[in-house]
Amino acid sequence: MSAFQQRAPGRQWLSLRTITSTMACLIAFACTSMGNAAIASDSPRIKRISLMTADLDQSIAFFIDVIGFTLDFEGRLPANSEPFLGPVFNIDSDKPIRRALLSTATEPRGLFLIEHKPMPSASATAPRSVVTVTQVDDLEATLLRASEFGSETTDVVSDITPEGASFAEALIMSPGGHAILVYQYDAPPTE
């Protein structure tokens, strides 16, 4: 008999299955920890873009129906429950704040929308301090949905990336006054 099969009175022996399972868990934990460390060290990286809007419901509808995002979460933060959000956006966090998180197929929770009712509308002729650039599968269909939504769009412009990939792009103004530059590659770029 092996040592794993013999049992002495008052002693508990670990089975081979228990040892194997424990080792597998430890190895998985170590690999996960190393993977997370590698991700954490890949810096800098953009986690998400955050936009303020006077009408959260309208902005959610725009980003879902026109651009193609999916809604992950929409809700209200109680007053003073998020100590950093007020100072980041320079808004009063003594009041509840409505917000939403949206995703694309490749960027989970890549867009954060914050509702701020007194948010002034952006002028179409003023310089834009922020432009969100988003790749879409079908530029013409996206522009058609934007027009049907009532958003302003520009003409389509074609260009070539420094790497030689051709693409087409156009600007869409969201209902919240955000400039969204949408583009589509003519052919997938080679890496």
N, C-alpha and C positions, 0 to 999 in steps of 0.2 A: 504494500500500500504506500501511496505517496503521502507526504506530510500534509497535503491539502485534504486528504480523505480521512486521516486519522483524527479523532477528536479526544482530547484529554479532558477529564472532568474539570469543570470550572473555567475552562478556556474556550474562547470562540475563535475559530479559524475563518479566514476569509476564503471564499471560493474563488476559483480561477475566473469565473464570470464576473464577480464583483471587482476583482483587481483589474481585469480588462476594461470593464465599463468605467471605472474610476480613472484609469490611465487615458482612455479615449476622451473623457470629459476634460481632463487637465490639458491634454494636447490641443483640443478644440479651443479651450479658453486661452491658451498661450498664443495660438494662431490668430484668434480674434483680437486679442490685445495687441499683437504686433501689427495686424492689419489696421486697427484703429490708430495706432501710433503713427503708421505711415500716412494715413489720411490726415491726421492732425498736423503732421509736419509739412504737408504739401501746401505751403503758404507763400504768398497770399492767394486766396481764392475767393470768388464772389459767391456768397451763400444765397442771397436773394436781393431783389429790389423792392423797396417799400415806397408806396405812393399814397399821398393824402388826397381825399376826394370829398366833395360836399354831399354827394349822394352815393352811398355804398351800394345800394341795390342796383342802381343804374350802371355803376362801374363793374359790378360782378357780372351783370347781364352782358355788357360789352365784351369783357375779356373771355367769357364763355362762348357766347353766340357768334362773335365776330372773329376773335383771334384763335379760339380753340382750346383755351385753358379748361381745367376741371376744378371744381370747388372742393377743397379738402375740409374747410372749416369756416364757419361764419358764426360770430357771437359777440357778446358784450362783456367787456372787462368791468368789474365793479370799480367804483371810485377808489383811487389810491392803491390798487392791487398790483400794479406794474410800476415799480419805482423809476425805471429807466425810460419808459415810453414817452412820458410827458416832456422831459428835457430833450430827448432826441428830436422830437417833432416840434418842440417849442409850443406845446399846447397845454391847457389846463387838465391835469390828470386827477383833479379833485372831483371830476364828473365821470360817469361811466363812458367808456370808449368802445364804439362798435368797430370790429375789424374782421377781416377775412384772409384766409390763406388759400392760394390757388397754385396748381401745378401744371406742368407740361408733361409730355411722355418721358422726357429725360431730366427734368429739373423738378424734383419733388419740393413743394412749398416754395417755389422760386419767386412768387409774387405775393407781397403783403399789402393789403389795402387797409387804410385807416380812414374812418369817416370823421370829418370835421366840418360841421354845417356852415360855420362862417368862412370857409375856405373861399377866397376870391377866385372868380373865373379868370383863366389865363387869356391874355389877348392873343389873337391869331397872328398879329404882326410884331409882337414883342419877341426879343431874343429868348431862346429856350435854354434854360439852365440844365435840363435833363432830357435826354431822348432814350427811350427804351428800344433796343434792337432785338427783334424776335424773328427767328426762322419759321416759315410756314410751308406746308406741303403744296398748296395751290394759291399762288399770289392773286390771280384773277378772281377766284372764288372768294378769297378773303376781302378783296376790295369791293366786290359786289355786296357781300354781307355788310360791310362798313357803310356803304351808300344806303342800303335798305335800313340800317340802324339810324341813319341821319348824321353820320360822322363825315367830316370833311376829309377828302383824300387828295393826294397829288397825282400827277402823271407817273407812269412807270418809267424808271430809268434803268438801263442795262450797263453793266460794267464788268471788269475782270479783277479778281483779287490779286495781290502781289504774287501768289503762288500759281496763278494762271487759270483759276476756276472762274467760269462766267456765271453771273447771277443777275437777277432783276430785283429792284426794290422800289418801294413807294412809302410815303408818309401818311399815316392816319392820325387824326386828332380824336382822342377819346372824349366822351361826354364830360369827363372831369378835367379836360384841358391838357391831358398828357399827350406828348408827341410819341407815337409808336411807329418806328421804322420797321416795316415788315419786308422780308426778302425771301427769295427762293432761288436755289441753285438751278442752272440749266441742266447740269449733270452733277451727280455727287462728286465733291472734290476728292482727289486721290491724296492719300497721306503718305 
